[in-house]
Each structure stands twice: as structure tokens, then as C-alpha cells.
């Protein structure tokens, strides 16, 4: 779900966010609004990652052997779910970071989409906890899949809105947003499809999530191949 890096270049006077834009009063106001949204988002994501660790159970026992046994018993559920959720949030943060590198103007609609995205990011620690404690029931994997697919779909909406509302830097082009749509859309598809699979067997739904490891690079490769194909 990543967007290719590109070196920062001076903003063109022909960028969509010119002083005549209704999105801000002047250039300083535009920068203030954009940077404040980015800093706020980073802070919320950092808190969500911290909450993941705060929910981790501590191994207990009367002897060293019992403590180690408790630790090993917690590995496949509690600790593994923590690692998965941390990696998921980190991947979305990278995509979010790359997204705003291409954004010139932040409008009201983008702020609302971003708040909805952050809301679901904050819910991830709760969904992780439910998935760990009720992982043998269908609620855990279904709730987790709903939250992650919602985050991915909101990334798609933000990318689509950036192109539609002309919020991109003039030199960025639409390619990064289209790639983001493809990558995030693939992740959302896998997690949405895992929901009916989870009803057949909660563990099957979790294994289904592993398809994102394969689907994301494949869709990215196909997208680049289709883009580079010469027009006939």
C-alpha cells in the first residue's frame, strides 16, 4: 500500500493551491493547516502504537520454569497479535506519510476523511485485544477485519478525493494516488473477504489475512506493468 518516494521540489506557482484557492487565506495559512493536520495525525498514530504495548499481558509464575511457560503460551495469541497490529499500523503510517508528501492543499473534506481514518487507527488496539481474548469466537477476527478494511478504504477515499478536488502538488501527478488506491484497495479486499471466511472458522479468517503479503506486491507489480505498457 506504499507510494513511491520522490524528492521534494519547490512548489510551482501553478499548483492547485494558489492564493486564489478557497481552501485558505494565504500561503502561510495553507502551510499551517497542512502541517498541523500531519503533526496531529502522527501524534495519534504514536499513541495507538503505545496503547498496543500497554495492553500486553505480563507472564506470571511461581518459578522460572512457570514464567517461561506462561511466556510461551502467550506468544501465539497475545504477543503475535501485538506484532501484527504494530506492523499494520506502521504500514498505514508510511502510506499516510507518503500521501501527504504529495498533498498541496488540505480542504474540509480531507480533514473529515483523515479524522475518520484516525478514529479507526485508535480502535486497532481495542480490536487487537478482542481478537486476542475472543480469537476462538467469530467476533474477534471479524471486528479486526472490519477495522483494518475500513482504514484501507478510507485511504482509497482520501487518494480519490485528492485527485478529484485537485489537492495535489502540481509536479506530483496522479500516479502516486492511483498506486495508493490499488495497494490499499487490495488490502481492503483481502480483509473484507476474510469476514465470511471467519464465519466458517475463526482461525481460517486469520490465515486468510496472510494473503496481503502476496496480494499487495502482485497488485503493485501489475499496476506498474500496465502503466508502462505502450499505448496501441
QUIVENVEN-V502390 format. One record per backbone hydrogen bond with DSSP energy under -1.0 kcal/mol. NH is the residue of the N-H (numbers start at 1). CO is the residue of the C=O. Records with the same first field share a line. If there is no record, write none. Layout:
NH->CO / CO
//
This chain:
15->12
18->16
21->18
30->26
31->27
32->28
33->29
34->30
35->31
36->32
37->33
38->34
39->35
40->36
41->37
42->38
43->39
44->40
45->41
46->42
47->43
48->44
49->45
50->46
51->47
52->48
53->49
54->50
55->51
56->53
67->63
68->64
69->65
70->66
71->67
72->68
73->69
74->70
79->74
80->75
81->77
82->78
83->79
84->80
85->81
86->82
87->83
88->84
89->85
90->86
91->87
92->88
93->89
94->90
95->91
96->92
97->93
98->94
99->95
100->96
102->99
104->167
105->167
111->107
112->108
113->109
114->110
115->111
116->112
117->113
118->114
119->115
120->116
121->117
122->118
123->119
127->123
128->124
129->125
130->126
131->127
132->128
133->129
134->130
137->134
142->138
143->139
144->140
145->141
146->142
147->143
148->144
149->145
150->146
151->147
152->148
153->149
154->150
155->151
156->152
157->153
158->154
159->155
160->156
161->157
162->158
163->159
164->160
165->161
167->162
169->102
172->169
178->174
179->175
180->176
181->177
182->178
183->179
184->180
185->181
186->182
187->183
188->184
189->185
190->186
191->187
192->188
193->189
194->190
195->192
197->193
198->194
199->195
200->196
201->197
205->201
206->202
207->203
208->204
209->205
210->207
211->208
212->209
213->210
215->211
216->212
218->214
219->215
220->216
221->217
222->218
223->219
224->220
225->221
226->222
227->223
228->224
//
